[in-house]
Amino acid sequence: MAKIIVDVMPKPEILDPQGKAITGSLARLGYSGLSVRQGKRFEIEVDGEITPERLEQATQAADSLLANTTIENYVVRVDQ
C-alpha cells in the first residue's frame, strides 16, 4: 500500500512551549547544544498508486484539516 506523509511544524515565529520543554529536558540529561521544535506527522495510506490527483487531495486535506495554516507550515511527500 502506498503512503503519503504530511509533516506539520509550527511556523518559525510561533512559540513552541513543548519544544522548549523538550530542549530543557535534553540539556538536563547532558545533551547540550540541541534545540527542538515539536510538530506532527500524518501518514495517509492510498489504495493503488499515488497519482498527481491523489497527491493533490492529500495537499488539500493538509491545508484544510491537518494543519492550522495560520500558525503552522506543512510539507506533503510520498513515502519511499
mmCIF file of the N, C-alpha and C atoms, coordinates in Angstrom:
data_MODEL
# 
_entry.id   MODEL 
# 
loop_
_atom_site.group_PDB 
_atom_site.id 
_atom_site.type_symbol 
_atom_site.label_atom_id 
_atom_site.label_alt_id 
_atom_site.label_comp_id 
_atom_site.label_asym_id 
_atom_site.label_entity_id 
_atom_site.label_seq_id 
_atom_site.pdbx_PDB_ins_code 
_atom_site.Cartn_x 
_atom_site.Cartn_y 
_atom_site.Cartn_z 
_atom_site.occupancy 
_atom_site.B_iso_or_equiv 
_atom_site.pdbx_formal_charge 
_atom_site.auth_seq_id 
_atom_site.auth_comp_id 
_atom_site.auth_asym_id 
_atom_site.auth_atom_id 
_atom_site.pdbx_PDB_model_num 
ATOM 1   N N  . MET A 1 1  ? 0.839  -1.176 0.000  1.00 0.00 ? 1  MET A N  1 
ATOM 2   C CA . MET A 1 1  ? 0.000  0.000  0.000  1.00 0.00 ? 1  MET A CA 1 
ATOM 3   C C  . MET A 1 1  ? 0.887  1.244  0.000  1.00 0.00 ? 1  MET A C  1 
ATOM 4   N N  . ALA A 1 2  ? 0.608  2.178  -0.869 1.00 0.00 ? 2  ALA A N  1 
ATOM 5   C CA . ALA A 1 2  ? 1.384  3.406  -0.973 1.00 0.00 ? 2  ALA A CA 1 
ATOM 6   C C  . ALA A 1 2  ? 1.024  4.342  0.180  1.00 0.00 ? 2  ALA A C  1 
ATOM 7   N N  . LYS A 1 3  ? 1.968  5.234  0.507  1.00 0.00 ? 3  LYS A N  1 
ATOM 8   C CA . LYS A 1 3  ? 1.767  6.111  1.648  1.00 0.00 ? 3  LYS A CA 1 
ATOM 9   C C  . LYS A 1 3  ? 2.219  7.525  1.329  1.00 0.00 ? 3  LYS A C  1 
ATOM 10  N N  . ILE A 1 4  ? 1.393  8.486  1.733  1.00 0.00 ? 4  ILE A N  1 
ATOM 11  C CA . ILE A 1 4  ? 1.743  9.899  1.648  1.00 0.00 ? 4  ILE A CA 1 
ATOM 12  C C  . ILE A 1 4  ? 1.976  10.397 3.068  1.00 0.00 ? 4  ILE A C  1 
ATOM 13  N N  . ILE A 1 5  ? 3.043  11.156 3.255  1.00 0.00 ? 5  ILE A N  1 
ATOM 14  C CA . ILE A 1 5  ? 3.386  11.704 4.570  1.00 0.00 ? 5  ILE A CA 1 
ATOM 15  C C  . ILE A 1 5  ? 3.121  13.203 4.557  1.00 0.00 ? 5  ILE A C  1 
ATOM 16  N N  . VAL A 1 6  ? 2.481  13.690 5.620  1.00 0.00 ? 6  VAL A N  1 
ATOM 17  C CA . VAL A 1 6  ? 2.293  15.126 5.811  1.00 0.00 ? 6  VAL A CA 1 
ATOM 18  C C  . VAL A 1 6  ? 2.983  15.496 7.116  1.00 0.00 ? 6  VAL A C  1 
ATOM 19  N N  . ASP A 1 7  ? 4.038  16.303 7.019  1.00 0.00 ? 7  ASP A N  1 
ATOM 20  C CA . ASP A 1 7  ? 4.747  16.803 8.193  1.00 0.00 ? 7  ASP A CA 1 
ATOM 21  C C  . ASP A 1 7  ? 4.272  18.221 8.473  1.00 0.00 ? 7  ASP A C  1 
ATOM 22  N N  . VAL A 1 8  ? 3.843  18.467 9.716  1.00 0.00 ? 8  VAL A N  1 
ATOM 23  C CA . VAL A 1 8  ? 3.326  19.766 10.121 1.00 0.00 ? 8  VAL A CA 1 
ATOM 24  C C  . VAL A 1 8  ? 4.212  20.309 11.241 1.00 0.00 ? 8  VAL A C  1 
ATOM 25  N N  . MET A 1 9  ? 4.662  21.551 11.077 1.00 0.00 ? 9  MET A N  1 
ATOM 26  C CA . MET A 1 9  ? 5.521  22.193 12.086 1.00 0.00 ? 9  MET A CA 1 
ATOM 27  C C  . MET A 1 9  ? 5.019  23.601 12.375 1.00 0.00 ? 9  MET A C  1 
ATOM 28  N N  . PRO A 1 10 ? 5.234  24.073 13.619 1.00 0.00 ? 10 PRO A N  1 
ATOM 29  C CA . PRO A 1 10 ? 4.889  25.464 13.898 1.00 0.00 ? 10 PRO A CA 1 
ATOM 30  C C  . PRO A 1 10 ? 5.742  26.390 13.032 1.00 0.00 ? 10 PRO A C  1 
ATOM 31  N N  . LYS A 1 11 ? 5.153  27.502 12.609 1.00 0.00 ? 11 LYS A N  1 
ATOM 32  C CA . LYS A 1 11 ? 5.930  28.489 11.866 1.00 0.00 ? 11 LYS A CA 1 
ATOM 33  C C  . LYS A 1 11 ? 7.053  29.002 12.762 1.00 0.00 ? 11 LYS A C  1 
ATOM 34  N N  . PRO A 1 12 ? 8.185  29.411 12.173 1.00 0.00 ? 12 PRO A N  1 
ATOM 35  C CA . PRO A 1 12 ? 9.342  29.821 12.984 1.00 0.00 ? 12 PRO A CA 1 
ATOM 36  C C  . PRO A 1 12 ? 9.035  30.921 13.991 1.00 0.00 ? 12 PRO A C  1 
ATOM 37  N N  . GLU A 1 13 ? 8.130  31.830 13.670 1.00 0.00 ? 13 GLU A N  1 
ATOM 38  C CA . GLU A 1 13 ? 7.841  32.951 14.574 1.00 0.00 ? 13 GLU A CA 1 
ATOM 39  C C  . GLU A 1 13 ? 6.855  32.592 15.685 1.00 0.00 ? 13 GLU A C  1 
ATOM 40  N N  . ILE A 1 14 ? 6.313  31.375 15.665 1.00 0.00 ? 14 ILE A N  1 
ATOM 41  C CA . ILE A 1 14 ? 5.349  30.932 16.664 1.00 0.00 ? 14 ILE A CA 1 
ATOM 42  C C  . ILE A 1 14 ? 6.085  30.249 17.820 1.00 0.00 ? 14 ILE A C  1 
ATOM 43  N N  . LEU A 1 15 ? 5.723  30.623 19.054 1.00 0.00 ? 15 LEU A N  1 
ATOM 44  C CA . LEU A 1 15 ? 6.309  29.981 20.223 1.00 0.00 ? 15 LEU A CA 1 
ATOM 45  C C  . LEU A 1 15 ? 5.955  28.500 20.232 1.00 0.00 ? 15 LEU A C  1 
ATOM 46  N N  . ASP A 1 16 ? 6.877  27.686 20.717 1.00 0.00 ? 16 ASP A N  1 
ATOM 47  C CA . ASP A 1 16 ? 6.686  26.237 20.776 1.00 0.00 ? 16 ASP A CA 1 
ATOM 48  C C  . ASP A 1 16 ? 7.003  25.768 22.196 1.00 0.00 ? 16 ASP A C  1 
ATOM 49  N N  . PRO A 1 17 ? 6.050  25.877 23.140 1.00 0.00 ? 17 PRO A N  1 
ATOM 50  C CA . PRO A 1 17 ? 6.338  25.514 24.527 1.00 0.00 ? 17 PRO A CA 1 
ATOM 51  C C  . PRO A 1 17 ? 6.722  24.045 24.707 1.00 0.00 ? 17 PRO A C  1 
ATOM 52  N N  . GLN A 1 18 ? 6.144  23.152 23.913 1.00 0.00 ? 18 GLN A N  1 
ATOM 53  C CA . GLN A 1 18 ? 6.509  21.738 24.028 1.00 0.00 ? 18 GLN A CA 1 
ATOM 54  C C  . GLN A 1 18 ? 7.947  21.514 23.573 1.00 0.00 ? 18 GLN A C  1 
ATOM 55  N N  . GLY A 1 19 ? 8.328  22.163 22.489 1.00 0.00 ? 19 GLY A N  1 
ATOM 56  C CA . GLY A 1 19 ? 9.703  22.057 22.013 1.00 0.00 ? 19 GLY A CA 1 
ATOM 57  C C  . GLY A 1 19 ? 10.691 22.629 23.020 1.00 0.00 ? 19 GLY A C  1 
ATOM 58  N N  . LYS A 1 20 ? 10.328 23.749 23.659 1.00 0.00 ? 20 LYS A N  1 
ATOM 59  C CA . LYS A 1 20 ? 11.198 24.345 24.673 1.00 0.00 ? 20 LYS A CA 1 
ATOM 60  C C  . LYS A 1 20 ? 11.353 23.424 25.876 1.00 0.00 ? 20 LYS A C  1 
ATOM 61  N N  . ALA A 1 21 ? 10.255 22.774 26.279 1.00 0.00 ? 21 ALA A N  1 
ATOM 62  C CA . ALA A 1 21 ? 10.321 21.834 27.402 1.00 0.00 ? 21 ALA A CA 1 
ATOM 63  C C  . ALA A 1 21 ? 11.227 20.652 27.068 1.00 0.00 ? 21 ALA A C  1 
ATOM 64  N N  . ILE A 1 22 ? 11.118 20.141 25.854 1.00 0.00 ? 22 ILE A N  1 
ATOM 65  C CA . ILE A 1 22 ? 11.975 19.027 25.425 1.00 0.00 ? 22 ILE A CA 1 
ATOM 66  C C  . ILE A 1 22 ? 13.431 19.479 25.378 1.00 0.00 ? 22 ILE A C  1 
ATOM 67  N N  . THR A 1 23 ? 13.686 20.675 24.847 1.00 0.00 ? 23 THR A N  1 
ATOM 68  C CA . THR A 1 23 ? 15.045 21.208 24.785 1.00 0.00 ? 23 THR A CA 1 
ATOM 69  C C  . THR A 1 23 ? 15.637 21.306 26.179 1.00 0.00 ? 23 THR A C  1 
ATOM 70  N N  . GLY A 1 24 ? 14.851 21.820 27.146 1.00 0.00 ? 24 GLY A N  1 
ATOM 71  C CA . GLY A 1 24 ? 15.326 21.927 28.526 1.00 0.00 ? 24 GLY A CA 1 
ATOM 72  C C  . GLY A 1 24 ? 15.611 20.571 29.136 1.00 0.00 ? 24 GLY A C  1 
ATOM 73  N N  . SER A 1 25 ? 14.749 19.608 28.881 1.00 0.00 ? 25 SER A N  1 
ATOM 74  C CA . SER A 1 25 ? 14.963 18.252 29.413 1.00 0.00 ? 25 SER A CA 1 
ATOM 75  C C  . SER A 1 25 ? 16.213 17.614 28.823 1.00 0.00 ? 25 SER A C  1 
ATOM 76  N N  . LEU A 1 26 ? 16.435 17.806 27.545 1.00 0.00 ? 26 LEU A N  1 
ATOM 77  C CA . LEU A 1 26 ? 17.646 17.266 26.916 1.00 0.00 ? 26 LEU A CA 1 
ATOM 78  C C  . LEU A 1 26 ? 18.899 17.869 27.541 1.00 0.00 ? 26 LEU A C  1 
ATOM 79  N N  . ALA A 1 27 ? 18.863 19.190 27.793 1.00 0.00 ? 27 ALA A N  1 
ATOM 80  C CA . ALA A 1 27 ? 20.022 19.846 28.411 1.00 0.00 ? 27 ALA A CA 1 
ATOM 81  C C  . ALA A 1 27 ? 20.284 19.275 29.803 1.00 0.00 ? 27 ALA A C  1 
ATOM 82  N N  . ARG A 1 28 ? 19.228 19.046 30.571 1.00 0.00 ? 28 ARG A N  1 
ATOM 83  C CA . ARG A 1 28 ? 19.392 18.473 31.920 1.00 0.00 ? 28 ARG A CA 1 
ATOM 84  C C  . ARG A 1 28 ? 19.941 17.050 31.860 1.00 0.00 ? 28 ARG A C  1 
ATOM 85  N N  . LEU A 1 29 ? 19.685 16.360 30.769 1.00 0.00 ? 29 LEU A N  1 
ATOM 86  C CA . LEU A 1 29 ? 20.207 14.997 30.596 1.00 0.00 ? 29 LEU A CA 1 
ATOM 87  C C  . LEU A 1 29 ? 21.618 14.976 30.015 1.00 0.00 ? 29 LEU A C  1 
ATOM 88  N N  . GLY A 1 30 ? 22.166 16.164 29.755 1.00 0.00 ? 30 GLY A N  1 
ATOM 89  C CA . GLY A 1 30 ? 23.531 16.248 29.255 1.00 0.00 ? 30 GLY A CA 1 
ATOM 90  C C  . GLY A 1 30 ? 23.654 16.431 27.756 1.00 0.00 ? 30 GLY A C  1 
ATOM 91  N N  . TYR A 1 31 ? 22.542 16.586 27.062 1.00 0.00 ? 31 TYR A N  1 
ATOM 92  C CA . TYR A 1 31 ? 22.571 16.792 25.612 1.00 0.00 ? 31 TYR A CA 1 
ATOM 93  C C  . TYR A 1 31 ? 22.549 18.291 25.327 1.00 0.00 ? 31 TYR A C  1 
ATOM 94  N N  . SER A 1 32 ? 23.700 18.925 25.423 1.00 0.00 ? 32 SER A N  1 
ATOM 95  C CA . SER A 1 32 ? 23.754 20.369 25.229 1.00 0.00 ? 32 SER A CA 1 
ATOM 96  C C  . SER A 1 32 ? 23.866 20.710 23.746 1.00 0.00 ? 32 SER A C  1 
ATOM 97  N N  . GLY A 1 33 ? 23.504 21.940 23.421 1.00 0.00 ? 33 GLY A N  1 
ATOM 98  C CA . GLY A 1 33 ? 23.636 22.414 22.053 1.00 0.00 ? 33 GLY A CA 1 
ATOM 99  C C  . GLY A 1 33 ? 22.543 21.954 21.112 1.00 0.00 ? 33 GLY A C  1 
ATOM 100 N N  . LEU A 1 34 ? 21.472 21.380 21.650 1.00 0.00 ? 34 LEU A N  1 
ATOM 101 C CA . LEU A 1 34 ? 20.361 20.925 20.817 1.00 0.00 ? 34 LEU A CA 1 
ATOM 102 C C  . LEU A 1 34 ? 19.148 21.819 21.048 1.00 0.00 ? 34 LEU A C  1 
ATOM 103 N N  . SER A 1 35 ? 18.410 22.081 20.004 1.00 0.00 ? 35 SER A N  1 
ATOM 104 C CA . SER A 1 35 ? 17.180 22.865 20.103 1.00 0.00 ? 35 SER A CA 1 
ATOM 105 C C  . SER A 1 35 ? 16.083 22.107 19.369 1.00 0.00 ? 35 SER A C  1 
ATOM 106 N N  . VAL A 1 36 ? 14.956 21.908 20.037 1.00 0.00 ? 36 VAL A N  1 
ATOM 107 C CA . VAL A 1 36 ? 13.882 21.086 19.483 1.00 0.00 ? 36 VAL A CA 1 
ATOM 108 C C  . VAL A 1 36 ? 12.647 21.936 19.211 1.00 0.00 ? 36 VAL A C  1 
ATOM 109 N N  . ARG A 1 37 ? 12.003 21.668 18.090 1.00 0.00 ? 37 ARG A N  1 
ATOM 110 C CA . ARG A 1 37 ? 10.655 22.172 17.804 1.00 0.00 ? 37 ARG A CA 1 
ATOM 111 C C  . ARG A 1 37 ? 9.800  20.944 17.546 1.00 0.00 ? 37 ARG A C  1 
ATOM 112 N N  . GLN A 1 38 ? 8.647  20.893 18.177 1.00 0.00 ? 38 GLN A N  1 
ATOM 113 C CA . GLN A 1 38 ? 7.790  19.724 18.062 1.00 0.00 ? 38 GLN A CA 1 
ATOM 114 C C  . GLN A 1 38 ? 6.700  19.963 17.032 1.00 0.00 ? 38 GLN A C  1 
ATOM 115 N N  . GLY A 1 39 ? 6.482  18.950 16.206 1.00 0.00 ? 39 GLY A N  1 
ATOM 116 C CA . GLY A 1 39 ? 5.444  19.024 15.189 1.00 0.00 ? 39 GLY A CA 1 
ATOM 117 C C  . GLY A 1 39 ? 4.606  17.764 15.174 1.00 0.00 ? 39 GLY A C  1 
ATOM 118 N N  . LYS A 1 40 ? 3.926  17.552 14.052 1.00 0.00 ? 40 LYS A N  1 
ATOM 119 C CA . LYS A 1 40 ? 3.057  16.390 13.878 1.00 0.00 ? 40 LYS A CA 1 
ATOM 120 C C  . LYS A 1 40 ? 3.394  15.715 12.549 1.00 0.00 ? 40 LYS A C  1 
ATOM 121 N N  . ARG A 1 41 ? 3.157  14.427 12.494 1.00 0.00 ? 41 ARG A N  1 
ATOM 122 C CA . ARG A 1 41 ? 3.341  13.661 11.258 1.00 0.00 ? 41 ARG A CA 1 
ATOM 123 C C  . ARG A 1 41 ? 2.072  12.856 11.018 1.00 0.00 ? 41 ARG A C  1 
ATOM 124 N N  . PHE A 1 42 ? 1.555  12.960 9.806  1.00 0.00 ? 42 PHE A N  1 
ATOM 125 C CA . PHE A 1 42 ? 0.382  12.199 9.405  1.00 0.00 ? 42 PHE A CA 1 
ATOM 126 C C  . PHE A 1 42 ? 0.788  11.247 8.284  1.00 0.00 ? 42 PHE A C  1 
ATOM 127 N N  . GLU A 1 43 ? 0.346  10.004 8.370  1.00 0.00 ? 43 GLU A N  1 
ATOM 128 C CA . GLU A 1 43 ? 0.585  9.015  7.324  1.00 0.00 ? 43 GLU A CA 1 
ATOM 129 C C  . GLU A 1 43 ? -0.758 8.677  6.679  1.00 0.00 ? 43 GLU A C  1 
ATOM 130 N N  . ILE A 1 44 ? -0.847 8.914  5.388  1.00 0.00 ? 44 ILE A N  1 
ATOM 131 C CA . ILE A 1 44 ? -2.085 8.665  4.646  1.00 0.00 ? 44 ILE A CA 1 
ATOM 132 C C  . ILE A 1 44 ? -1.841 7.482  3.712  1.00 0.00 ? 44 ILE A C  1 
ATOM 133 N N  . GLU A 1 45 ? -2.529 6.380  3.959  1.00 0.00 ? 45 GLU A N  1 
ATOM 134 C CA . GLU A 1 45 ? -2.387 5.203  3.108  1.00 0.00 ? 45 GLU A CA 1 
ATOM 135 C C  . GLU A 1 45 ? -3.325 5.329  1.909  1.00 0.00 ? 45 GLU A C  1 
ATOM 136 N N  . VAL A 1 46 ? -2.806 5.003  0.745  1.00 0.00 ? 46 VAL A N  1 
ATOM 137 C CA . VAL A 1 46 ? -3.539 5.150  -0.511 1.00 0.00 ? 46 VAL A CA 1 
ATOM 138 C C  . VAL A 1 46 ? -3.673 3.780  -1.166 1.00 0.00 ? 46 VAL A C  1 
ATOM 139 N N  . ASP A 1 47 ? -4.892 3.420  -1.533 1.00 0.00 ? 47 ASP A N  1 
ATOM 140 C CA . ASP A 1 47 ? -5.101 2.187  -2.299 1.00 0.00 ? 47 ASP A CA 1 
ATOM 141 C C  . ASP A 1 47 ? -4.554 2.403  -3.698 1.00 0.00 ? 47 ASP A C  1 
ATOM 142 N N  . GLY A 1 48 ? -3.740 1.493  -4.168 1.00 0.00 ? 48 GLY A N  1 
ATOM 143 C CA . GLY A 1 48 ? -3.177 1.613  -5.512 1.00 0.00 ? 48 GLY A CA 1 
ATOM 144 C C  . GLY A 1 48 ? -2.007 2.577  -5.548 1.00 0.00 ? 48 GLY A C  1 
ATOM 145 N N  . GLU A 1 49 ? -1.749 3.100  -6.738 1.00 0.00 ? 49 GLU A N  1 
ATOM 146 C CA . GLU A 1 49 ? -0.610 4.000  -6.929 1.00 0.00 ? 49 GLU A CA 1 
ATOM 147 C C  . GLU A 1 49 ? -0.963 5.428  -6.527 1.00 0.00 ? 49 GLU A C  1 
ATOM 148 N N  . ILE A 1 50 ? 0.070  6.183  -6.204 1.00 0.00 ? 50 ILE A N  1 
ATOM 149 C CA . ILE A 1 50 ? -0.118 7.595  -5.890 1.00 0.00 ? 50 ILE A CA 1 
ATOM 150 C C  . ILE A 1 50 ? -0.041 8.387  -7.187 1.00 0.00 ? 50 ILE A C  1 
ATOM 151 N N  . THR A 1 51 ? -1.148 8.960  -7.550 1.00 0.00 ? 51 THR A N  1 
ATOM 152 C CA . THR A 1 51 ? -1.245 9.766  -8.765 1.00 0.00 ? 51 THR A CA 1 
ATOM 153 C C  . THR A 1 51 ? -1.131 11.246 -8.386 1.00 0.00 ? 51 THR A C  1 
ATOM 154 N N  . PRO A 1 52 ? -0.909 12.108 -9.357 1.00 0.00 ? 52 PRO A N  1 
ATOM 155 C CA . PRO A 1 52 ? -0.920 13.546 -9.051 1.00 0.00 ? 52 PRO A CA 1 
ATOM 156 C C  . PRO A 1 52 ? -2.244 13.997 -8.411 1.00 0.00 ? 52 PRO A C  1 
ATOM 157 N N  . GLU A 1 53 ? -3.345 13.375 -8.809 1.00 0.00 ? 53 GLU A N  1 
ATOM 158 C CA . GLU A 1 53 ? -4.647 13.721 -8.229 1.00 0.00 ? 53 GLU A CA 1 
ATOM 159 C C  . GLU A 1 53 ? -4.702 13.344 -6.758 1.00 0.00 ? 53 GLU A C  1 
ATOM 160 N N  . ARG A 1 54 ? -4.188 12.159 -6.408 1.00 0.00 ? 54 ARG A N  1 
ATOM 161 C CA . ARG A 1 54 ? -4.154 11.719 -5.002 1.00 0.00 ? 54 ARG A CA 1 
ATOM 162 C C  . ARG A 1 54 ? -3.265 12.636 -4.174 1.00 0.00 ? 54 ARG A C  1 
ATOM 163 N N  . LEU A 1 55 ? -2.136 13.019 -4.733 1.00 0.00 ? 55 LEU A N  1 
ATOM 164 C CA . LEU A 1 55 ? -1.224 13.922 -4.029 1.00 0.00 ? 55 LEU A CA 1 
ATOM 165 C C  . LEU A 1 55 ? -1.899 15.278 -3.804 1.00 0.00 ? 55 LEU A C  1 
ATOM 166 N N  . GLU A 1 56 ? -2.650 15.735 -4.781 1.00 0.00 ? 56 GLU A N  1 
ATOM 167 C CA . GLU A 1 56 ? -3.389 16.994 -4.641 1.00 0.00 ? 56 GLU A CA 1 
ATOM 168 C C  . GLU A 1 56 ? -4.464 16.872 -3.566 1.00 0.00 ? 56 GLU A C  1 
ATOM 169 N N  . GLN A 1 57 ? -5.126 15.722 -3.483 1.00 0.00 ? 57 GLN A N  1 
ATOM 170 C CA . GLN A 1 57 ? -6.119 15.502 -2.430 1.00 0.00 ? 57 GLN A CA 1 
ATOM 171 C C  . GLN A 1 57 ? -5.473 15.582 -1.051 1.00 0.00 ? 57 GLN A C  1 
ATOM 172 N N  . ALA A 1 58 ? -4.310 14.964 -0.903 1.00 0.00 ? 58 ALA A N  1 
ATOM 173 C CA . ALA A 1 58 ? -3.598 14.994 0.374  1.00 0.00 ? 58 ALA A CA 1 
ATOM 174 C C  . ALA A 1 58 ? -3.185 16.420 0.719  1.00 0.00 ? 58 ALA A C  1 
ATOM 175 N N  . THR A 1 59 ? -2.763 17.181 -0.279 1.00 0.00 ? 59 THR A N  1 
ATOM 176 C CA . THR A 1 59 ? -2.377 18.577 -0.051 1.00 0.00 ? 59 THR A CA 1 
ATOM 177 C C  . THR A 1 59 ? -3.584 19.397 0.380  1.00 0.00 ? 59 THR A C  1 
ATOM 178 N N  . GLN A 1 60 ? -4.715 19.178 -0.243 1.00 0.00 ? 60 GLN A N  1 
ATOM 179 C CA . GLN A 1 60 ? -5.933 19.887 0.149  1.00 0.00 ? 60 GLN A CA 1 
ATOM 180 C C  . GLN A 1 60 ? -6.358 19.513 1.566  1.00 0.00 ? 60 GLN A C  1 
ATOM 181 N N  . ALA A 1 61 ? -6.213 18.225 1.921  1.00 0.00 ? 61 ALA A N  1 
ATOM 182 C CA . ALA A 1 61 ? -6.543 17.788 3.281  1.00 0.00 ? 61 ALA A CA 1 
ATOM 183 C C  . ALA A 1 61 ? -5.621 18.446 4.293  1.00 0.00 ? 61 ALA A C  1 
ATOM 184 N N  . ALA A 1 62 ? -4.342 18.524 3.965  1.00 0.00 ? 62 ALA A N  1 
ATOM 185 C CA . ALA A 1 62 ? -3.387 19.175 4.867  1.00 0.00 ? 62 ALA A CA 1 
ATOM 186 C C  . ALA A 1 62 ? -3.739 20.636 5.049  1.00 0.00 ? 62 ALA A C  1 
ATOM 187 N N  . ASP A 1 63 ? -4.086 21.300 3.972  1.00 0.00 ? 63 ASP A N  1 
ATOM 188 C CA . ASP A 1 63 ? -4.382 22.727 4.011  1.00 0.00 ? 63 ASP A CA 1 
ATOM 189 C C  . ASP A 1 63 ? -5.685 23.038 4.751  1.00 0.00 ? 63 ASP A C  1 
ATOM 190 N N  . SER A 1 64 ? -6.669 22.154 4.650  1.00 0.00 ? 64 SER A N  1 
ATOM 191 C CA . SER A 1 64 ? -7.972 22.444 5.239  1.00 0.00 ? 64 SER A CA 1 
ATOM 192 C C  . SER A 1 64 ? -8.210 21.785 6.594  1.00 0.00 ? 64 SER A C  1 
ATOM 193 N N  . LEU A 1 65 ? -7.464 20.724 6.918  1.00 0.00 ? 65 LEU A N  1 
ATOM 194 C CA . LEU A 1 65 ? -7.765 19.982 8.142  1.00 0.00 ? 65 LEU A CA 1 
ATOM 195 C C  . LEU A 1 65 ? -6.546 19.645 8.995  1.00 0.00 ? 65 LEU A C  1 
ATOM 196 N N  . LEU A 1 66 ? -5.497 19.144 8.372  1.00 0.00 ? 66 LEU A N  1 
ATOM 197 C CA . LEU A 1 66 ? -4.370 18.617 9.148  1.00 0.00 ? 66 LEU A CA 1 
ATOM 198 C C  . LEU A 1 66 ? -3.487 19.698 9.757  1.00 0.00 ? 66 LEU A C  1 
ATOM 199 N N  . ALA A 1 67 ? -3.397 20.852 9.120  1.00 0.00 ? 67 ALA A N  1 
ATOM 200 C CA . ALA A 1 67 ? -2.557 21.942 9.613  1.00 0.00 ? 67 ALA A CA 1 
ATOM 201 C C  . ALA A 1 67 ? -3.405 23.190 9.833  1.00 0.00 ? 67 ALA A C  1 
ATOM 202 N N  . ASN A 1 68 ? -3.056 23.927 10.864 1.00 0.00 ? 68 ASN A N  1 
ATOM 203 C CA . ASN A 1 68 ? -3.636 25.252 11.081 1.00 0.00 ? 68 ASN A CA 1 
ATOM 204 C C  . ASN A 1 68 ? -2.695 26.222 10.387 1.00 0.00 ? 68 ASN A C  1 
ATOM 205 N N  . THR A 1 69 ? -3.015 26.591 9.164  1.00 0.00 ? 69 THR A N  1 
ATOM 206 C CA . THR A 1 69 ? -2.073 27.342 8.335  1.00 0.00 ? 69 THR A CA 1 
ATOM 207 C C  . THR A 1 69 ? -1.795 28.753 8.842  1.00 0.00 ? 69 THR A C  1 
ATOM 208 N N  . THR A 1 70 ? -2.536 29.207 9.822  1.00 0.00 ? 70 THR A N  1 
ATOM 209 C CA . THR A 1 70 ? -2.244 30.496 10.444 1.00 0.00 ? 70 THR A CA 1 
ATOM 210 C C  . THR A 1 70 ? -0.951 30.412 11.251 1.00 0.00 ? 70 THR A C  1 
ATOM 211 N N  . ILE A 1 71 ? -0.735 29.268 11.902 1.00 0.00 ? 71 ILE A N  1 
ATOM 212 C CA . ILE A 1 71 ? 0.429  29.132 12.794 1.00 0.00 ? 71 ILE A CA 1 
ATOM 213 C C  . ILE A 1 71 ? 1.346  27.966 12.431 1.00 0.00 ? 71 ILE A C  1 
ATOM 214 N N  . GLU A 1 72 ? 0.981  27.175 11.419 1.00 0.00 ? 72 GLU A N  1 
ATOM 215 C CA . GLU A 1 72 ? 1.777  26.000 11.065 1.00 0.00 ? 72 GLU A CA 1 
ATOM 216 C C  . GLU A 1 72 ? 2.073  25.965 9.565  1.00 0.00 ? 72 GLU A C  1 
ATOM 217 N N  . ASN A 1 73 ? 3.223  25.395 9.230  1.00 0.00 ? 73 ASN A N  1 
ATOM 218 C CA . ASN A 1 73 ? 3.599  25.066 7.858  1.00 0.00 ? 73 ASN A CA 1 
ATOM 219 C C  . ASN A 1 73 ? 3.492  23.555 7.696  1.00 0.00 ? 73 ASN A C  1 
ATOM 220 N N  . TYR A 1 74 ? 3.309  23.110 6.468  1.00 0.00 ? 74 TYR A N  1 
ATOM 221 C CA . TYR A 1 74 ? 3.271  21.669 6.232  1.00 0.00 ? 74 TYR A CA 1 
ATOM 222 C C  . TYR A 1 74 ? 4.003  21.331 4.947  1.00 0.00 ? 74 TYR A C  1 
ATOM 223 N N  . VAL A 1 75 ? 4.449  20.065 4.885  1.00 0.00 ? 75 VAL A N  1 
ATOM 224 C CA . VAL A 1 75 ? 5.081  19.510 3.705  1.00 0.00 ? 75 VAL A CA 1 
ATOM 225 C C  . VAL A 1 75 ? 4.407  18.190 3.395  1.00 0.00 ? 75 VAL A C  1 
ATOM 226 N N  . VAL A 1 76 ? 4.012  18.003 2.155  1.00 0.00 ? 76 VAL A N  1 
ATOM 227 C CA . VAL A 1 76 ? 3.391  16.757 1.706  1.00 0.00 ? 76 VAL A CA 1 
ATOM 228 C C  . VAL A 1 76 ? 4.403  16.035 0.838  1.00 0.00 ? 76 VAL A C  1 
ATOM 229 N N  . ARG A 1 77 ? 4.643  14.753 1.147  1.00 0.00 ? 77 ARG A N  1 
ATOM 230 C CA . ARG A 1 77 ? 5.618  13.990 0.364  1.00 0.00 ? 77 ARG A CA 1 
ATOM 231 C C  . ARG A 1 77 ? 5.180  12.549 0.269  1.00 0.00 ? 77 ARG A C  1 
ATOM 232 N N  . VAL A 1 78 ? 5.699  11.868 -0.730 1.00 0.00 ? 78 VAL A N  1 
ATOM 233 C CA . VAL A 1 78 ? 5.427  10.448 -0.927 1.00 0.00 ? 78 VAL A CA 1 
ATOM 234 C C  . VAL A 1 78 ? 6.462  9.652  -0.143 1.00 0.00 ? 78 VAL A C  1 
ATOM 235 N N  . ASP A 1 79 ? 6.003  8.675  0.647  1.00 0.00 ? 79 ASP A N  1 
ATOM 236 C CA . ASP A 1 79 ? 6.908  7.804  1.402  1.00 0.00 ? 79 ASP A CA 1 
ATOM 237 C C  . ASP A 1 79 ? 7.529  6.802  0.442  1.00 0.00 ? 79 ASP A C  1 
ATOM 238 N N  . GLN A 1 80 ? 8.831  6.769  0.417  1.00 0.00 ? 80 GLN A N  1 
ATOM 239 C CA . GLN A 1 80 ? 9.536  5.844  -0.487 1.00 0.00 ? 80 GLN A CA 1 
ATOM 240 C C  . GLN A 1 80 ? 9.846  4.543  0.195  1.00 0.00 ? 80 GLN A C  1 
# 
